[in-house]
Amino acid sequence: MKGTGPGPYPKLIGFLLPEIVVLLVALYFVLKPREGNTQDIYRYMRCPNCTQKLRFRKVQVGSVGACSRCKKPFLFPEGTLRETELDAHKHEEFTEADD
């Protein structure tokens, strides 16, 4: 019987380890949060048909979109910058309807 050497595993680990490190670094850069203010990127509105709360990108203003709930088409308006402003506006509509 021949003597056993170190085996194939040290070579395999030496080959795979750098590739795994490169893959993890690439995943980090792809998945890390983007810099900048996200409040300026998104706008908020309610669907004119079913009042579903919708979030859309600022670059979509003026283009055609469809509601995710009722699927009715509409043009994206300027919208509001904050989701909380949209909720406050909806609350005001309900209180005015009760009067």
C-alpha positions in Angstrom: 0.0 0.0 0.0 1.2 3.4 -0.9 1.7 6.1 1.7 -1.0 8.7 1.8 -0.1 12.2 0.9 -1.8 15.5 1.8 -4.7 14.7 -0.6 -6.6 16.9 -3.0 -8.2 19.1 -0.5 -5.4 21.7 0.1 -5.3 22.4 -3.6 -9.1 22.6 -3.8 -9.2 25.0 -0.9 -6.4 27.1 -2.4 -8.3 27.3 -5.6 -11.8 28.0 -4.2 -10.9 30.4 -1.4 -9.9 33.4 -3.6 -13.0 32.9 -5.8 -15.3 32.9 -2.7 -13.7 36.1 -1.4 -14.2 37.8 -4.8 -17.8 36.6 -4.9 -18.5 37.9 -1.4 -17.0 41.3 -2.1 -19.1 41.6 -5.3 -22.2 40.7 -3.4 -21.4 43.3 -0.8 -21.1 46.1 -3.4 -24.3 45.0 -5.3 -26.5 44.6 -2.1 -25.2 47.5 0.0 -27.7 50.4 0.5 -27.3 53.3 -1.9 -26.1 56.6 -0.8 -28.3 59.6 -0.9 -31.7 60.8 0.2 -34.5 58.3 -0.7 -37.1 60.9 0.1 -36.2 62.7 -3.1 -36.4 59.6 -5.3 -39.9 58.4 -4.5 -43.3 60.2 -4.7 -46.5 59.1 -3.2 -50.1 59.3 -4.4 -53.5 57.6 -4.1 -55.1 55.9 -7.0 -57.9 58.1 -8.4 -60.2 55.1 -8.8 -59.8 52.9 -5.6 -57.6 55.2 -3.3 -54.9 52.6 -3.0 -51.7 54.2 -1.7 -49.0 54.1 -4.5 -45.3 54.8 -4.5 -43.5 55.8 -7.7 -40.2 57.2 -8.8 -39.8 60.9 -9.5 -38.8 60.2 -13.1 -42.2 58.6 -13.7 -44.1 61.9 -13.2 -46.2 62.6 -16.3 -46.0 59.0 -17.6 -48.8 56.4 -17.8 -49.0 53.9 -15.0 -51.6 51.4 -13.6 -52.8 50.8 -10.1 -51.5 47.6 -8.5 -54.9 46.9 -7.0 -57.6 47.9 -9.6 -55.3 47.9 -12.6 -56.8 51.1 -14.0 -54.4 53.3 -16.0 -53.6 56.9 -15.0 -50.9 59.6 -15.4 -48.5 59.9 -12.5 -49.0 63.4 -11.0 -46.3 65.4 -9.2 -47.4 63.6 -6.0 -46.2 64.3 -2.5 -42.7 63.8 -1.1 -43.7 62.1 2.2 -45.9 59.1 2.8 -47.0 60.7 6.1 -48.4 63.8 4.2 -50.5 61.4 2.1 -51.9 59.7 5.2 -52.7 63.1 6.8 -54.5 64.2 3.7 -56.6 61.1 3.6 -57.5 61.6 7.3 -58.6 65.2 6.5 -60.9 63.9 3.8 -62.6 61.5 6.2 -63.1 64.2 8.8 -64.6 66.6 6.2 -67.0 63.8 5.0 -68.2 63.3 8.6 -69.1 67.0 9.0 
